[in-house]
C-alpha cells in the first residue's frame, strides 16, 4: 500500500487543517466560494481512513447532485492509495434508495420499486385524472392544467416531511378558510395527494421525495435498523449543506442525533449560506442558519482564503451579498466571511457595460472574447463562460456564435427535443405515423441528406394553397426523384409500423437515409454533439420501450412512442443535451449550471430588471406558511435568493468579470438595469459605438475565415484521453481501433442486441438476488422470478415470439440455478464489486459479478456467462479474468484461489487461475492499447469481425460479405 500522507503535506491552510483533523462531535464548516471545500471533505476522508484507521464502511458522505458525488469519488481516488475500500459516497436520494432496497421489506415496501422521473409522475396522474374526485383542479376545458402545479405542491409537502395523514389533519384543523371554494381546493389537494400515493404503491413506484420520507419512516418504525446504521456510520459528512431541505436534514439528525455524546463519532457539515440557490427545489437555508442553535456545542470553522478569484472581483461580490443581512450566518454568528484572495495576480477590475440593444450586447461580448484571445494567448475558448439567468436568454448567443464560426457548447442545459437533429428525426417519425401532418412532412422533405431541392418543396407548398389539398397529395404527384424517394421511405416504414419496435425503426431510419453519416464526415464539435444527442434520444426511446413492456407485457409501436413524446413535452419534459468534457469551446450556461465551476473570463449578461433579478411569480399552489417548518427570513426571500445567485455568478470568475445589460430587448418599453448592479458599487460604462465598429474591423482582420485561427479551434483536437478504460473498451480497440472510436469517442448509436439484453437481464437479476442474501434476507424462488420479471429487458429480439421464448428459457434457467445454489454455504464478500487501478497513469475500471469466501478461507471470483462454455485452454488465457485477478489483488487486497466462469444456461463451471507473469503480460498489452488511444490511432482493421460490428452500415472500411 502507498505511504500515508498527512494533511499538512498536501498544503492545506490552518483553517482547512482544523476541519480535516476535527476529532469528534458536530462541526459546521462555512466554506466561501473558491475556498476548497471539496478538498477539505476528501482530505477529511483520507485523514480518517489513513491516519485514524477508520474503516471506509464507517464513513458516509452525502452530496446534493450525482455530479458532485462522482467528483468527490474521483477526488478520493486521487488522494488515496491503491487497494482502499470505498466509503459510502452518495447523494441523499441514492443513499436512501440503497437503504430502502436493502431494508424496505421490513416495513412492507416492495424493494423492486421503480423510481419515477418528473414526466413519469405527470403521466401517472394524467392516466388516473378522471378517476379523481376533482372539480376546481380539473377544469373540463383544460383538464391537465393543474397536474404540474399539483405535483410541485406534493413535492413541497414531501420536502417538509408531511405525509398524507399529516396533511389531512391540517385540513381538518384549519378553520380560517376564506370561503367555500378555498375549502374545496384544500380538500381536493388532500384527495389527490392520498390517491397519488396509492397509485404509486399499487404499481411499486416511488418518486424522489418518497425516498427520503420512506427512509425516515423506516428508521422511526424499526429502531433496530436505525441503531444498526448509527453504529455503522461513525463519521458523517454533508456537502452543500445549505441546499438540503427539511426532510433531508431530519434524516441526517436521525443518523447523528442532536443529543449525541459519543466523541468517537462526528458530523461535519460544509456549506455557505451565500450560495444557497435552490429554494425552487425545496432547499431550506434555515438548516445552515440554525445548525448552531440545534447543535449547541458544535464547533465552527470559517474558510475565507480564496484560491480562485482576484481581490478586485471578491470585494464587489462581498459588497453585494451584504445586502442580505441580517438573514446571514455573518449576522447570526457574529463572524466575518469576507473572502481574501490568495491569487498573486492583481487582475482587472470588474466592469459593468451598458449597451443599447440585445444585439449590441451579444456582439460586444463576442468582440470582447476575441479581444482577450488576441491579448492573452495563454487563453483558449474553454476559458470563457457566458452566463444568463434563464436558458432561453442564451439563444441569441448561440445564433451569433454560429454566425461568427466560433465553437460553443451549452453546459448543463435542457432542450434535447429542441436540437435540430432531434427535431428532424421526430418530424420524420411523425410523418411516418401520419403523413397528413403537413408541418412534420415539410420538415422531413427539408432534411438535407434526402436531397429534395428547396425549389421543389416551395412549389409543392404553393400547389397545396392553390388546390386546397394537403402536402402529402402533392408529394405523391411530384416528379422530383428525391421527393419520390422520400415518399417511398415513408411508405416502406408505414408497412412496418406494427411489426417493428420504435428503436428498430429509428436505427434503420438514421442509417438507411445516411442521416448519421453527415456527422461523421468532419470531426467538429458540433458534429460530435449531434451524434451524442441522437444517442441520448435513442436511449430515451429504449427506456420507453422497457417501461412500456414492463407495464403492458407487449412491445410498443411507433404510434405509442409518438403519443408518449407528445405527452411528456406537454408535461414540460425537455431532457438535457449532450456535453463534451475538456473540449475547447466557449461555455454558454445559466448561473445555476455554473455552480461549482470556475473560468478565467466570465460574462454575466441580460442583467436587467425582470430578467435578473426575475419577477417573483411564486407557485401556482403555495404551501401554507403553517406547514413550512423552516424559519422564514425577515427580508424578501425571493430577492435574497436572486442576490445569492448573482453572487454565485460573480464568484465563478478568476481574472476577468464583465457584467452587461441593454436598454432594448424588443419589448414596448425600455428596460432598466437590475438593482444588483448598483449594489456591487462598480461604476457603469457605456460602450462607445464608434469604438465598437473599429474593434469589429480589427477582429475581422485577426480572426476572419482564411487566417487559420478559427479553423484550428473549430475542429476537435486530435487524440483522446479517456477517463478510464475497461475490459470491453480494451477488447474493442484490439479488434478494431475504429470500432472503439465509433463506440467510445464519438458514441455512435448502436442497435440493441438480444444476446446483450438477455445477458444484462440475468446479471441484474442475480445481482439483486445475491445482494439481498448478502444482507441476510431469505430469498424464495418466487422472489427470484419476480426480480427477473422486473429486470427483463425486451430490446433487440427478432419478434414477439422470439422474445417470449427467451423469457421462458430465462425463467427455466433461474429455476435450475435456484435449486443448484439454495444450499450454497459461502460468504459473499462482494456483489458486482467495482475496482479502479492505475495502469500507466490511466484508470482501469472493472466490476466483478460475485466474490465468495469459502469455509476454508479460499476466495473465489464468479463471472456469470449466458453463452456457450469456454474450453479450459480459452479460460486460462481469457483477458477479462486476468483483469479481474489484477483488480482483486491490487485494488481489493484479495488473492483469489479460483476464478470461475459460471454458465447459467447450462449450469457448467469452468475455473482458472492467474499468476504474476500473466498479469504483467496483460498489463503491457493494456499499456499499448492506452498509448494508441491517447495518440489518436484509430486505424480500421477490416476483417470477418465486421460482420457482427454494430457500425458496419456506416463504416466506409467495413468488409462486405
Buried (B, 14 or more C-beta within 10 A) or exposed (E): EEEEBBBEEBEBBEBBBBBBBBEBBBBBBBBBBBBBBBBBBBBBBBBBBBBEEBEBEBBBBBBBBEEBBEBBBBBBBEBBEBBBBBBBBBBBBBBBBBBBBBBBBBBEBBBBBBBBBBBBBBBBBBEBBEEBEBEBBBEEEEBBEBBBEBBBBBBBBBBBBBBBEEBBEBBEEBEEBEEEEEEBBBBBBBBBBBBBBEBBBEBBBBBBBBBBBBBBBBBEEBEEBBEEBBEBBBBBBBBBBBBBBBBBBBBBBBBBEEEBEEEEBBBBBBBBBBBBBBBEEBBBBBBBBBBBEEBEEBBBBBBBBBBBBBBBBBBBBBBBBBBBEEBBBBEBBEBEBBBEBBBEEEBBBBBBBBBBEBBBBBBBBBBBBBBBBBEEEEBBBBBBBBBBBEBEBBBBBBEBBEEBEBBBBBBBBBBBBBBEBBEBBBBBBBBBBBBEBBEBBBBBBEBEEBBBEEEBBEBBBEBBEEEEEBBBBBBEEBEBEBBBBBBEBBEEBBEBBEEBBBBBBBBBBBBEBBBBBBBBEEBBBBBBBBBBBBBBBBEBBBEBBBBBBBEEEEBBBBBBBBEBBEBBEBBEBBBBBBBBEEBBBBBBBBBBBBBBBBBBBBBBBBBBBBBBBBEEEEEEBEBEEEBBBBBEBEBBBBBBBBBBBBBBBBBBBBBBBBBBBBBBBEEEEEBEBBBBBEBBEBEEEEBEEEEBEEBBEEBEEBBEEEEEBBEEBBBBEEEBEBEEBBBEBBBBBBBBBBBBBBBBBBBBBBBBBBEBBBBBBBBBBBBBBBBBBBEEBEBEEEBBBBBBBBBBBBBBBEEEEEBEEBBEEBBEBBBBBBEEBEEEEBEBBBBBBEBBBEBBEBBBBBBBBBBBBEEEEEBBBBBBBBEEBBEEEEBBBBBBBBBBBBBBBBBBEBEBEBBBBBBBBBBEEBBBEBEEEBBEEBBEBBBBBBEBBBEBBBEBBBEEBBEEBBBBBBBEEBBEE
